[in-house]
Amino acid sequence: MKKLVSLLLAVMMVLALVPAMAADKPIEITITVKTLGNGWPATLEDDFIYQKILEKTGVAWKIVLVDDYFTALNQRIIGNNIPDLMYIESEYQQQYALDDVILNLDPYLDNELAGVMEFLGDTNLIPYQVNGSLYSLPRLYITGTGEGTKSQWALNVRKDWLDKLHLDAPTNIQELYDVAKAFVEQDPDGNNLNDTIGLTGGSGIRGFHIIGMCFDTAFGNYIIERDGKITNSLLQPGMKQALEWAKKFVDDGLMDPDIMTTTGTNKAIAGQVGLHMITWPGMYKQYALDNIAAVNPDAYWIPTGPLHNEMGGEDVMFPYNNVGGGDSIALSADLDDKGNEEKLAAVFKVLNYLTTDEGSYLVMFGIEGEHWNMVDGKPVMTERAAEANYISTYQVFSRIEMPYLQAKFPEAERAFSHSMSVNMFEYYNALVHEPEDMYLADMESYVTTQLAAFIYGDRPIDEYDAFLQELRDNYMFDEYMASATEPLNSYGIGK
C-alpha cells in the first residue's frame, strides 16, 4: 500500500510539473536563409551560437535553409507559410508591403527596436521604406560608427617589379599605361622571355573599369547622380575617351588577352602579371599569400589607386552599390496578429540582442574565451577560431567590418584598410524598377556586347552616339531613365 501511495504521489508530482515545464519551453522563431556557413553543425546541440542566443534571450532562433530562395519564399507567401523573419529583395519590397506580407516597423522604432536603430546609426534607411514607412532592415557592411564598408576592390601592383624597373605606382591613366607597357616590354621577371602581362582583373567588361574610372564613367548600365541630376554612366561626357584608352591598352598588347573570361588571379599567382584589379581576399588572405610565395617568394603585391579623375570629379576606384536595395530583413506581418504578441516580442528581443556589443561580437567571432579573446581592446582569434567558421549565417545585420577583418585576417590589413578608405563610383540601379514593357536584361546584354565591340575594334568608337540612339529606339532607354528619376528623388537622390 505504501508503495502504491508513493507511486501515486510521484505521478501527481510529475503531472504538476508538466504545465510549468511547458511554460518554460522557449518561444521558437524562424528565419529563412539562402546559404549556411562552412561547417554548419549537424545538430542544434552542436550549434553554440544557437545555444548562446537561447541562453541570453530565452528564444529558440531557428534558421531554415531554403533552396532557390526567392522563388521558394514567394511560394511560401502564396501558401501562407511565411517565416517570422525573411530576407527580401528591393524589387519585391513594395508589393510585399502593400499586400500586408511584411510588417510596418514604424510603430516599433522608438521602443521595441531602439537597440537596432542605435546600432544602424546614420545608415540611410530610405531604400527600406514604402510610402514613407520602414518595412525592412538593411544588411549593409557599414554602420554609423565610421567603422568602414564592405568595399573590397583595389588596383594591385607588383612592388618588386616597380622597384626593379625604377618605377612608381601609377596615379593617373597615362602612368597606368606607362607602367603596364614597362611590365610587358622590360622583362620584369628576369626570365629573358616575352611572357609578362601588363593589366588584368575583374573578369569580363568590368576588367576595364579601372580605365573608365579615370573618366568618371563605368563600362555598363549604371544609374548615377551628377550635378544634382540623375544620369547614366553611358551618358557621361568622358565615355568616348574611356573607350579610346581601353582600346589603346588592347591594341598595344598591355591587357590580359583573357580578361573577358577570367579574373586573372591565377596568372597573378603564377607571376605573369604586374597590375591586377581585384578584390583583396583573392590576393591577401593567407592562403593566397602562401600560393603566391610558393611560386615566387620574391613577389610583393601592394594595393594602390584610385587613379586621377581626368574629368575633374572625385577619384574613385570601382562601381559600388552603397545605398542598399539588395537583400534586407523583414518581419512577417502575421506577427502583429492577435495571439502572436509573445512571438513578436521574442523577435524584437533577438534582434536587439544581436545589435548589442555582446551579441554582435558573438555572431562575428564566436564564444569569447574559446574562439577569441579581447586583447588591448581588440578581439584576437584563438587556435579554436576555425570552429566558428560557420557563424556568418547569423550575421543578420551590418557587420562592424574593420574590427571583424582585423581579427579574422590580420595578414591582409594593409589591403582591406586601403580598399575601405577610397571613394567608390556609387550607383543606384537597385532602387529603380524598369518600365513594365521593358526587358532590362536584354538591354544590358546589348550594352556589354557593344562596349566590348568598341574596345576590341569591332565597331568604330565614332559610332558611339549611334549606339545610344539604338538603346533609345530598341530598348526603351529613355523610358528607363525617366522611370529612375521619381523613385530616386523620393530617396533624396538627384533633387
N, C-alpha and C positions, 0 to 999 in steps of 0.2 A: 504494500500500500504506500509506504514511504517513497519507494522508487517511482510509483505512478504519479504521486503528488509532485515529486521533484521534476519528473518529465514534463508534466503539465505546466509547472511554473517556468521551466526552461522555454517551452514552446511559447507561452504567453509573453515572456521577456523578448524573444525574437520578434514576435508579431508586433510588440510595442515599439520595437526599434525600426521596423520597416518604414513607417511614414517619415521618421527623422532621416533615415538613410536616403530615401527618395528626395527629401527636401535638400539634402546636401549634394545631390547629383549636380554637376556643373551644367550650366546652360551651354549648349553647343551652337556655334555659328559657323557658317561655311563661306569660303571664298573660292571661286574657280580660278585656275591659273592655266597658262599655256604650256609651261615647261617646269620641270623640277630641277633643282640644283644637282651638281655632280655628287654622286654617292648618297642619294636620298635614303634615309633609314628604312629598314624593312618593316618596322612596327612603330607605333606611337610610343611605346616604352623606350625605344632607342632614340627617339626624336627629342633631344634635350632642349631644343628651342620650344617646341610644343609644350613640354613638361614645365619649363620655366615660366612661360606665359600663363599656363594653368595655375601654377603656384602663386604668381604675383597678382593675377586678376580674378581667379576663380572661374575663368571662361575657357571652354574647350574650343580652340580655334582650329577648325578642320579645313585643311587645304585639299581641294579636289582637282586633280589633273583632268583637263578636257582636251581631247584631240580635235584638230580643225576648229580652233577655239571659237571664232566669231560666228561661224555657221552653226556650231553646236549651241552657242549661247542664244542665238535667235530662235533656234528650235525649242530650247528650254522656255524662253519667254512665251512663245506661241502655245506651248503645252502647260503654261502656268506652273512651271517648275523652276522658279527664279531663285538663284543663290542669294544669300544675305548680302554678300559683297561680291563685286564683279569688276573686272577690267572692261572698259568700254572704249570705243574709238570715237573721235570727234564727229565723224560723219553720221553716227547714229545717235549722238547725244540729244540733239533737239527732238528727234522723233520719240526717243525713249521718254524724255521729259513730258512732251505733250500727250503721250499715251499713258502717262502715270505708271510707267515701269520703274523709274528710278526716283529716289526721294529728293524733294526740295530741302536743301540743307539750311536755308536761311534762318528758320526758327531756332536752330541749334548752335549757331556760330558763337554766340557770346558766352554760353554756359557749357552745354554738353560737349562741344568741340573746341573749347577755349584752348586746350593744350595743343591741339593740332594746328590751330590758327597761329598760335605763338611760334610754333616750330617753322611754319611756312614763311613767317616774317613778311617781307615785302615782295614775295613772289607774285607775279601778275596772275590774278585769278580770273580775269575777264574771259579767256578762252574756255573756261569751265562753267560759264553761265548760260542760261537760256532765259530770254526776256528779262534780264537783269537779276535773276536769282541763281544762286550757286547750286549746281546739280552734281558735281563730281569734284574730286580732289586730285591735284596734279601728282604725277610720277616724274618729277624732274630731278636731275642731279645738280641742283643749285638751290641754295637757301638764302634767306635774307641776312644770314650771318657773314656773307662775304667769303665763304669757305671755298669757293671755286665752282666750276662747272664740269660737266662730263665731256667737254670738248677734248678730243684726243689727237687731232691732226697736227702735223708739223712737216716742214721740209727738213729732211735729214741729209747730212753730208759727211763724207769720209774725211775726217780731220787729218788723218795721216797722209792722205793724198794731197790735200791742200798744202800741208807743210812741205811735202816732197817737191811740189811744183811752185812753192813760194807764192801761194795764192791766199786770199782771204775768203771767208764765206760770202756768198753773193747777197747784196742788199737791194738790187733792182733787176729789171728784166735784162738789161744789157750784161750785167755781171753774171746773171744766171746763164746766159748764152755763152759768155766767155769761159766760165768755169766748166760748163758741160763740154764745150769744144776742147778745152785743155785735157779733160779727163779722157776724151775719145782719142785724141791725137798724140798725146805726150807720154804714153805708156806709164801711167802712174803706178801700176802694179809691178813694173820692172821685169816682166817676163819676155820682153822683146817680141811680143805678138800684138797684132792689131785686134784685140778682143775685148776692149772695155767699152762700157755704155755710159753715156752722159747722165740721162734723166729717166727715171721710171716711177711707177707708183699709181695707185688709185684703181686700176682695172677699168677699162672702158673709157668713154669720153671724159669722165671725171679725172682721169690721169693728167689732163691738160689744165685743170682748174688753177694750178699754181701760176700759169701764164695768164689766164683770164682775170685772176685777182689783181694783177698789175694794172688792169684797165677797168677796174670796178665792175666786172661782169663775171658771169659763170656760164659754162657751156651747157645750157639746158633751160628748161622752163622753170624759172624761179621768180615768184612774185615778191617784190621788194618795195621799200619806201625810199624815195629820194626827193629832197627838197620839199618835204611835206606832202608828196603825192604818191599814189600807188602806181607802180610801173612794173616792168618785167626785165629780167636780165637780157632777154633777146632784143630789147629796145634800147639798151644802153649805148650812149654815144661812142664808147670805146670798143664795141664788139668787133668791128671790122679790123681794127688794129690788133686786137687779141687774136683773131683768126690768122692774120698775116704772120704774127710772131709764132704762133703754133705751127703753121705751115713751114716756116723757116727752120724751126727745130727739126721737123720731119725731113725736109728736103736736104738739110746739111748733115743728116745722119746722127743727130745728137739724142734722139728719142729712142727709147727701147722699142724695137720693131714689134714686140709682142704686147705693147701696152694696152691694146684694146681687149685683150683676152686674159691678162694676168696682172696680179698686183705687183709683180717684180720682186717680192720679198725673197724668193728662193735665189734669185740672181744676186740680190744684195748680200745674202748669207754666203753665197759662193764666192764673193769678192769680185763680181763682174761689173758692178755699177757704183757710181760715185755720188749720185743725188737721188734721193728716194722720198717721194711724197706719200706718207702712210701714217697710220695711227701708231702711237708709241708702243702699245702692248706687243706688236709683232716684231719690234726691234730691240726693246729694252727690258722686257721681263727676263728673268734669269735663264729660262730655257732658251730664249733667243740669243742672249749674250753667250751662252755656252755653245750653241750651234755655230755662231759666228767665229768664236775663238777656236773651235775645233778645226775650222777650215783655214783660218788666217789669224793667228794670235796677235798680229800687229794691227789688225783692223780696229779703228776707233771712230765710231759714229757720234755725231753731236746734232742736236736739234737746232734749227735756225729759222729765220723768217719771222714775220711775214715780209714780203718784198714791198718796195716803194710803190704806192698807187700813183701811176702816171697821170691820172685824171684829176688829181687834187683832193680826193677824198681820203678817208682814213685807211691806213694799211691793214689789210685783212688777210686771213690765212686760207679759209675754206668755207664753202656753203654750210650753214648750220641753222637748224630749226631750234630756236631758243625761246619759242613762245608757247610751248605745249601743243595741244591739239592732237597729240598722238594718244597713247593709252592713258587713261585716268581711272581712278577708283570711284565707283558709285555704289550706293546702298539701295537695296530693294525697297520700293515704295510700300510693299506689303508689311514692312517693319512698323509702319505707322498705323496699322490696323489695330482695332481694339483687341486686347488679349495678347499683343506682342510687345507690351511695354517693357517686360523684363529682357527680352531678346534685344530690343533696340538699345536699352541701357547697357547690355553686355557688349554690343558692337562699339558703342562710344567708349566704353571702358578700355577695350583692347586698343582702339585707335589712339586714344590719349596716352596709353602706356607706351606704345611704340614710338611716340614722339617725345618721351622724356629722355633725359640723358641715359638713364639705365636701360630703357627699352631699345633705344636706337643703337646703343653700343652692343646690346645683346644680339640684335639681328645683323649687325655689321661684323662682329668679331667672335661671337660665341660666349662661353661662360668665363667670366673674369676669374683668374686664379687657375684656370685649366687651359684655356686656349689663348689667353692673353693676360698681360699684367699692365697696370698703369705705372710708367716709369718717367719721372720728372714731368708729370702732367700729360704724357702722351702714351697711347696704347702701343704695346710691343707684343708681337705674337710669340707664343711659346713653341716648343718642339711638337706639341699636340695640335697645332693650328690646322693641320690637314683634316682633322676630324670635323671641322666646321666649314668645309668647302661647300656643303650643300645649302647653307643657310641663306644664300642670296634670294631664294624664293620668298623669304619672309620680309625682304626689304620693300615693303609696300610703298613707302613714301620716299621723299627726296633724301638720297643718301648724303651724308656730310662728307663730301668727296675727298677733300685734302687729307684730313686725318686718316680716312679709310685707306687711301692709296699709300700714304707714308708708312702705315703699319703693315699693309699687305705686300707692298712692292718697294721696299726701301732702295733696292738697287736701281730703280728707274726714276728716282725723284727728280733728277735734273730734267728728264724728258717730260714727265707729266706736269711738272711745275711750269715748264716753258709752254706746253700746249694750252694750259688753262690760263695763261697770262695774256695771250694775244687776242686781238679783236677778230671776230669772225664775220663772214658775209651772211647776215641774217636774212632769212626769207620766211614767208608766211603761207605757203601753199596749204598747209594742214588746216588752216582756218577757212578755206574757200571751197565751196561746192560748185562744180561745173554746172552749166545750164542743162536742163532736162534732156534735150536732144543732142547733146554733145558727147562724144566718146573721147575722153581726155587721154586714155592710154594710146589711142591711135595717133593723136596729135603729138604726144611726147615721143612716140616711136619715130615719127617722121622728123621731128626736131633733131633727134640724136643722129639719124642716118644722114641728114643733110649737113649738119655741123661737121660730121666726120668727112663727108664729101668735100667740103671746103678745105678742111685741114690737110687732107691727103691728095688734093689736087684733082679730084674727080669732078669738081664743079668750080668755076671761077668765083672768087670772092666778090667780084663786082656784080654778081647776081644776088647778093645778099638781100637787097631791097625787094627783089622779085620773090625771093623765098618768103619774106614776111608777108607779101601780098598773097602768096599761096596759102599761108596759115589763115589769113582773113577770109579768103574765098572758099576754102575747102574744109577748114577745121574749126570754124566759129571762134577764132582767136579774139576778135574784138568783143564778142558777146561774153566770152570767158573773162576777159579783163574787166568788163563792165560789172559782171556778177561779183567780182572780188571787192569792188570799192565799198559797197554798203556794209557788208559784214566787217571788213577791216576797220572802217570808220567807226563802227559801233564798238570796236575794241580799243578805240583811241589811236588807231594807226592810220596815218595819212590824212589827218583832219587839219 
